[in-house]
Amino acid sequence: MLAPILSSFGASLVAALPSSNNLNARAGASAFATNSDGSLQLSSIAAPVQGSGTPGSSSTWALSIDDTSSGYKQTINGFGAAVTDATVASFNTLSTASLDALLNELMTSAGADFSLMRHTIGASDLSADPVYTYDDNGGTADPNLTGFNLGDRGNAMAQMLAHMKTLQSGLTIFGSPWSPPAWMKLNNAIDGDTTNNNLNDGYLTNNGPQDSSAFAEYFVKYIQAYEAQGAPIDAITIQNEPLNSQAGYPTMYMFDYEQADLIQDYVGPALANAGLDTKIWAYDHNTDVPSFPQAVINGAGQYVNTVAWHCYATNVNWTVLTEFKQSNPGVTQYMTECWTPSTGAWNQVAGFTMGPLQNWAAGVAAWTLGTNAQDGPHLTEGGCATCTGLVTINDGEYTFQQAYYVMAQFSKFIPKGAIILSGSGSYDFSDGGIQSVASLNPDGTRTVVIENTFGNDVYVTVSTSSGQKWSGDVPTNSVTTWVLPA
C-alpha cells in the first residue's frame, strides 16, 4: 500500500494547450489525464470545482492535503529518465529538425519539462556491442589514465546531454558506471565473468589499495571531459547496483563498507582536490538492503548526504524511504531507476513515481529515455531486450509511449522547487484504489496527482488545510492531475 498525499504544477503537452510557464496562478483550476486505453494522453479534461460540487459518479472519495507550512515535506529537484547509449544512438537517427522537436518536447514546458537526467558512464546493458569504458587501453593497466578517452559513444552522449542543458538550464545530470575499466578489476573483465568481479582495492586480496586512486581519478577525468562539452555533472554514484554481479553485461560487486571507504578516502578527496563540486550519491540499488546506504553515510558522511534507490526488490516497499528519512533527517533521496517494458501495466510508472514521492524522494528517473523499435540497441549477450524507452524511434520518426505520458502527469505539473505536501486518504483495495500526491509550487499554485485504479470513474473531493475544498470526476483507470490556483 502506498502512503500520504502530495502535489503538482503546469499545463498540457498538447500544443493547443498553454505551457506551464504561461498558466496564470490566479486563473481557475485545470485538469489533465492519461488513461489505460490511451484515449486520454495528457489530455485536458473537466476541471475540479471549488466546493463539494455535484458528483458525476456514484463512487466518491475524500482526500486531504496540508498546504500550510506544517505540511511541507521534501523539495522536488526533477523528473526524467536515463540517457543510455541506446537513447543516444536511436535519437541520432532522427533528422536535425525531428531531434530538435523531440528534445523540445522532452525538456521544456511545451512538453514533459524533464529536469533530471541520469546517464551511463561507459557501457551498460543498453549499449551496442562491444562493451567499453573511457579508459580500456587495450586491457593494459593505465594507472596514470594517460589513455583516458570518451570515445565516439562517450562524446555523442556528452553532446546529447549538452543539447538538453541548453533547453533546460536547470537540468540536473547525474552519472553512474556499470563497470570501471577492466584493468582496475581483479578479473580484468568488464563483463562475462562473475569470479572476482571486484575492484582491485585490497578488500579481497589484502594487497592494499592497488587501483583505488586510479578509480577516483577516473571520475575526475570523466566529469572534466563532460563539462568541457557543455554537460556539467551535478552528481555521481560510484557503482550502479553494487550488489548485482552478473556475467551478461557490465557489473561490479561492491561491499557497503568498501563503498564508504572509497568515497571517504579516495573519490571525495579527488573531486575536492580537482575543484569539482559534483556531489556523490550513495548506493544506487534496491530498497531491500537499506543497511548498505546507511553504512556509506556512516562512513563517508563528509561527502555523502544523498541516497539513490531502485525499484527491483522482490516486494518493493517505498516506505523504506520514510524509515530512512526518520533515521537520517538531513539526507536527500531519489528513485533513480525503474524500467518501463512495453508489456508492463499501464500504471507502472505511476507506481514507481507516486510511491517514492509519498515517501520523501526529491526526484524520479525512469529506465530508459529512448530506444529503437527493437528495444535497443542493446548488448547481444545479456543486454536488456525488453527495456522500452519512454520514446521509441523507428524509421526516422519518434513515438511517445504510454509510460511517457504517465510520467509527464507528474513532471509537467510538479516543477523543480515545488514542495511536496503531507496528506491523507490514499488507499488500495483488492479491486483498485486511489493514490495521490500533492505539491505547493513556486508560483503558489498547488498540484494534486490522483491515480484511480478502479474500473469506474470516481468523484474525488480534496480538502486543504488552508480551508478550501475542490471536487471533480477522476476517470476510470487514469492518472489525473489537478492544478489548483494560488
QUIUR-V703722 format. One record per pair of residues at least 4 apart in sequence whose ideal C-beta (glycine too) atoms are under 7 Angstrom apart, sorted by the first residue. I is the first residue (numbers start at 0). J is the second residue. If there is no record, write none. Layout:
I|J, I|J
This chain:
0|426, 0|427, 1|317, 1|353, 1|354, 1|357, 1|425, 1|434, 2|318, 2|357, 2|358, 2|425, 3|357, 3|421, 3|422, 3|423, 3|425, 4|62, 4|63, 4|64, 4|420, 4|421, 4|422, 4|423, 4|424, 4|425, 4|435, 4|436, 4|437, 5|356, 5|357, 5|419, 5|420, 5|422, 5|436, 5|437, 5|438, 6|64, 6|413, 6|419, 6|420, 6|436, 6|437, 6|438, 6|439, 6|445, 6|446, 6|447, 7|409, 7|412, 7|413, 7|438, 7|446, 7|447, 7|448, 7|480, 7|482, 8|19, 8|412, 8|413, 8|414, 8|417, 8|438, 8|440, 8|444, 8|446, 8|482, 9|19, 9|22, 9|411, 9|412, 9|446, 9|482, 10|16, 10|17, 10|18, 10|19, 10|21, 10|22, 10|108, 10|411, 11|16, 11|31, 11|41, 11|43, 12|41, 12|110, 12|111, 12|407, 12|411, 13|41, 13|42, 16|43, 17|21, 17|22, 18|108, 18|109, 19|108, 19|112, 19|411, 19|412, 19|414, 20|108, 22|26, 22|482, 24|442, 24|443, 24|444, 24|484, 24|485, 25|484, 25|485, 26|484, 27|46, 27|484, 28|46, 28|47, 28|469, 28|481, 28|482, 28|483, 28|484, 29|46, 29|482, 30|44, 30|45, 30|46, 30|47, 30|471, 30|479, 30|480, 30|481, 31|41, 31|42, 31|43, 31|44, 31|408, 31|480, 32|39, 32|42, 32|44, 32|474, 32|477, 32|478, 32|479, 33|39, 33|40, 33|41, 33|404, 33|405, 33|408, 33|477, 33|478, 34|38, 34|39, 34|474, 34|476, 34|477, 35|345, 35|476, 37|401, 39|474, 39|477, 40|404, 41|404, 41|407, 41|408, 44|474, 45|471, 45|472, 46|471, 47|469, 47|470, 47|471, 47|481, 48|52, 48|470, 48|471, 49|467, 49|468, 49|469, 50|468, 50|470, 51|460, 51|468, 51|470, 52|470, 52|471, 54|59, 54|458, 55|456, 55|458, 55|472, 56|455, 56|456, 56|457, 56|458, 56|472, 58|453, 58|455, 58|456, 58|457, 58|458, 59|458, 60|424, 60|433, 60|457, 60|459, 61|424, 61|460, 62|422, 62|424, 62|435, 62|459, 62|461, 63|422, 63|423, 63|424, 63|462, 64|70, 64|420, 64|422, 64|437, 64|447, 64|461, 64|463, 65|69, 65|70, 65|420, 65|421, 65|422, 65|464, 66|70, 66|420, 66|439, 66|445, 66|463, 66|464, 66|465, 67|464, 67|465, 70|420, 70|421, 70|464, 71|418, 71|420, 72|359, 72|418, 72|419, 72|420, 72|421, 73|359, 73|361, 73|419, 74|361, 74|416, 74|418, 75|361, 75|362, 75|413, 75|415, 75|416, 75|417, 75|419, 75|438, 76|115, 76|171, 76|361, 76|362, 76|415, 77|114, 77|115, 77|171, 77|362, 77|415, 78|113, 78|114, 78|115, 78|362, 78|363, 78|406, 78|409, 78|410, 79|113, 79|114, 79|115, 79|116, 79|364, 80|116, 80|364, 80|365, 80|366, 80|367, 80|368, 80|389, 81|117, 81|118, 81|119, 81|336, 81|364, 81|366, 81|367, 81|368, 82|86, 82|87, 82|116, 82|118, 82|156, 82|159, 82|160, 82|368, 83|119, 83|123, 83|125, 83|126, 83|367, 84|88, 84|119, 84|122, 84|123, 84|125, 84|126, 84|127, 84|152, 84|156, 85|89, 85|125, 85|126, 85|367, 85|369, 85|370, 85|375, 85|376, 85|377, 86|90, 86|367, 86|368, 86|369, 86|388, 87|91, 87|155, 87|156, 87|159, 88|127, 88|376, 89|369, 89|370, 89|371, 89|392, 90|98, 90|101, 90|159, 90|369, 90|392, 91|155, 92|392, 92|395, 93|97, 93|98, 93|101, 93|392, 93|395, 93|397, 94|98, 94|395, 95|99, 96|100, 97|101, 97|395, 97|397, 98|102, 99|103, 100|104, 101|105, 101|390, 101|397, 102|106, 102|162, 102|163, 102|166, 103|107, 103|109, 103|110, 103|166, 104|109, 104|110, 104|111, 105|110, 105|111, 105|113, 106|113, 106|163, 106|166, 106|167, 107|112, 107|166, 107|167, 108|112, 111|403, 111|406, 111|407, 111|410, 111|411, 112|410, 112|411, 113|167, 113|410, 114|167, 114|169, 114|170, 114|171, 114|415, 115|171, 115|362, 115|364, 116|160, 116|163, 116|170, 116|172, 117|173, 117|175, 117|335, 117|364, 118|156, 118|160, 118|172, 118|174, 119|123, 119|175, 119|177, 120|174, 120|175, 120|176, 120|221, 121|131, 121|132, 121|133, 121|176, 121|177, 121|178, 122|126, 122|130, 122|131, 122|177, 122|189, 122|249, 123|177, 123|248, 123|249, 124|248, 124|377, 124|378, 124|381, 124|382, 124|383, 125|367, 125|377, 125|382, 125|383, 125|386, 126|130, 126|378, 127|376, 128|378, 128|379, 130|189, 130|190, 130|249, 130|378, 131|135, 131|150, 131|152, 132|178, 132|179, 132|180, 132|189, 133|147, 133|148, 133|149, 133|150, 133|153, 133|221, 134|141, 134|144, 134|146, 134|147, 134|180, 134|217, 135|180, 135|181, 136|141, 136|146, 136|180, 136|182, 138|181, 138|182, 138|187, 139|182, 140|182, 141|145, 141|146, 141|182, 142|213, 144|213, 144|216, 144|217, 144|220, 147|220, 149|153, 149|154, 149|157, 149|224, 150|154, 151|155, 152|156, 153|157, 154|158, 155|159, 156|160, 157|161, 157|224, 157|225, 157|228, 157|230, 158|162, 158|228, 159|163, 160|164, 160|172, 160|230, 161|165, 161|228, 161|229, 161|230, 163|167, 163|170, 164|170, 164|229, 164|230, 169|415, 171|233, 172|230, 172|231, 172|232, 172|233, 173|232, 173|233, 173|234, 173|235, 173|280, 174|232, 174|235, 175|236, 175|239, 175|283, 176|238, 176|239, 177|239, 177|248, 177|249, 177|250, 178|189, 178|190, 178|249, 178|250, 178|251, 179|183, 179|184, 179|198, 179|214, 179|217, 179|251, 181|187, 181|188, 181|189, 182|187, 183|198, 183|199, 183|210, 183|213, 183|214, 184|188, 184|196, 184|197, 184|198, 184|199, 184|251, 185|195, 185|197, 185|199, 185|203, 185|204, 186|192, 186|194, 186|195, 186|196, 188|192, 189|249, 190|246, 190|247, 190|248, 190|249, 190|381, 191|246, 192|196, 192|246, 193|244, 193|245, 193|246, 196|244, 196|250, 196|251, 196|252, 197|202, 197|203, 197|251, 197|252, 198|210, 198|214, 198|251, 198|253, 199|209, 199|210, 200|208, 200|209, 200|210, 200|211, 200|257, 200|261, 201|205, 201|206, 201|207, 201|208, 201|209, 202|254, 202|257, 208|212, 210|214, 211|215, 211|261, 211|265, 212|216, 212|265, 213|217, 214|261, 214|265, 215|219, 215|265, 215|266, 215|269, 216|220, 216|269, 217|221, 218|222, 218|235, 218|266, 218|269, 218|270, 219|223, 219|269, 219|270, 219|273, 219|275, 220|224, 221|225, 222|226, 222|232, 222|275, 222|277, 223|227, 225|230, 225|232, 226|230, 226|231, 226|232, 232|277, 233|277, 233|278, 234|277, 234|278, 234|279, 234|280, 235|277, 235|279, 236|280, 236|283, 236|307, 237|258, 237|261, 237|262, 237|266, 237|279, 238|251, 238|253, 238|258, 238|283, 239|283, 240|250, 240|283, 240|284, 240|309, 241|252, 241|253, 241|258, 241|284, 242|252, 242|284, 242|288, 243|250, 244|250, 244|252, 245|250, 245|381, 246|381, 247|380, 247|381, 248|378, 248|381, 248|382, 253|257, 253|258, 254|258, 255|259, 255|290, 255|291, 255|294, 255|295, 256|260, 256|294, 256|298, 257|261, 258|262, 258|295, 259|263, 259|294, 259|295, 259|298, 259|299, 260|264, 260|298, 261|265, 261|266, 262|266, 262|267, 262|279, 262|295, 262|299, 262|302, 262|303, 263|267, 263|298, 263|299, 263|301, 263|302, 265|269, 266|270, 266|279, 267|271, 267|279, 267|299, 267|301, 267|302, 268|272, 269|273, 270|275, 270|277, 278|305, 279|302, 279|303, 280|305, 280|306, 280|307, 281|292, 281|295, 281|296, 281|303, 281|305, 281|306, 281|307, 282|291, 282|292, 282|295, 282|306, 282|307, 283|307, 283|309, 283|335, 284|288, 284|291, 284|309, 285|309, 285|311, 285|312, 286|308, 286|312, 286|315, 286|316, 286|317, 286|319, 287|312, 289|293, 289|319, 289|323, 290|294, 291|295, 292|296, 292|306, 293|297, 294|298, 295|299, 295|303, 296|300, 296|303, 296|327, 296|330, 299|303, 304|329, 304|330, 304|331, 305|330, 305|331, 305|332, 305|333, 306|323, 306|330, 306|332, 307|333, 307|335, 308|320, 308|332, 308|333, 308|334, 308|335, 309|335, 309|336, 309|337, 310|315, 310|334, 310|336, 310|337, 310|351, 317|354, 317|355, 317|357, 317|358, 318|322, 318|358, 319|323, 320|324, 320|332, 320|355, 320|358, 320|359, 320|360, 321|325, 321|358, 321|359, 322|326, 323|327, 323|330, 323|332, 324|328, 324|330, 324|332, 324|359, 331|361, 332|359, 332|360, 332|361, 333|360, 333|361, 333|362, 334|351, 334|355, 334|360, 334|363, 335|364, 336|364, 336|366, 337|351, 337|365, 337|366, 338|366, 338|386, 339|343, 339|347, 339|348, 339|365, 339|366, 339|387, 339|389, 339|400, 339|402, 340|385, 340|386, 340|387, 341|387, 342|385, 343|347, 345|401, 345|476, 346|350, 346|405, 346|450, 346|452, 346|478, 347|351, 347|402, 348|352, 348|365, 348|402, 348|405, 348|406, 349|353, 349|405, 349|450, 349|478, 350|354, 351|355, 351|363, 352|356, 352|363, 352|406, 352|409, 353|357, 353|434, 353|436, 353|450, 354|358, 355|360, 355|363, 356|360, 356|419, 356|436, 357|436, 365|389, 365|402, 365|406, 366|386, 367|386, 367|388, 368|388, 368|389, 368|390, 369|388, 369|389, 369|390, 369|392, 370|374, 370|375, 370|386, 370|387, 370|388, 370|391, 371|375, 371|376, 371|391, 371|392, 371|393, 372|391, 372|393, 374|384, 374|385, 374|386, 374|387, 377|382, 377|383, 377|384, 378|382, 387|391, 387|400, 389|400, 389|402, 389|403, 389|406, 390|397, 390|398, 390|399, 390|400, 390|403, 391|398, 391|400, 392|397, 399|403, 399|404, 401|405, 402|406, 403|407, 404|408, 405|478, 406|410, 407|411, 408|448, 408|478, 408|480, 409|413, 409|448, 412|446, 412|480, 412|482, 413|417, 413|438, 413|446, 414|440, 414|441, 416|441, 417|438, 417|439, 417|440, 417|441, 418|438, 418|439, 419|436, 419|438, 420|437, 420|438, 420|439, 422|435, 422|437, 424|435, 425|433, 425|434, 425|435, 426|432, 426|433, 427|432, 427|434, 428|432, 431|452, 431|453, 431|454, 432|452, 433|449, 433|451, 433|457, 433|459, 434|450, 435|447, 435|448, 435|449, 436|448, 437|445, 437|446, 437|447, 438|445, 438|446, 439|445, 440|444, 440|445, 440|446, 442|485, 443|485, 444|482, 444|483, 444|484, 444|485, 445|483, 446|480, 446|481, 446|482, 447|461, 447|481, 447|483, 448|478, 448|480, 449|459, 449|473, 449|479, 450|478, 451|457, 451|473, 451|474, 451|475, 451|476, 451|477, 451|479, 452|476, 453|457, 453|475, 454|475, 454|476, 455|475, 456|472, 456|473, 456|474, 456|475, 457|473, 458|470, 458|472, 459|470, 459|471, 459|473, 460|468, 460|470, 461|469, 462|468, 463|467, 469|481, 469|483, 473|477, 473|479, 474|479
